[in-house]
């Protein structure tokens, strides 16, 4: 049989595609979370560094 048809009919090909889609979705979700909390984290870290700073 044709190797291309075998690839599309096999379950392994679908599993790989599912893992790629899942990894891409996870990367997008993590990017959105970090962008949305970036300012709060920056402010907190600046406040902490100002508190710890000894002059």
Secondary structure, DSSP 4 states (H G I P E B T S, - for coil): --HHHHHHHSHHHHHHHHHHHHHHHHHHHHHHHHHHTHHHHHHHHHHHHHHH---
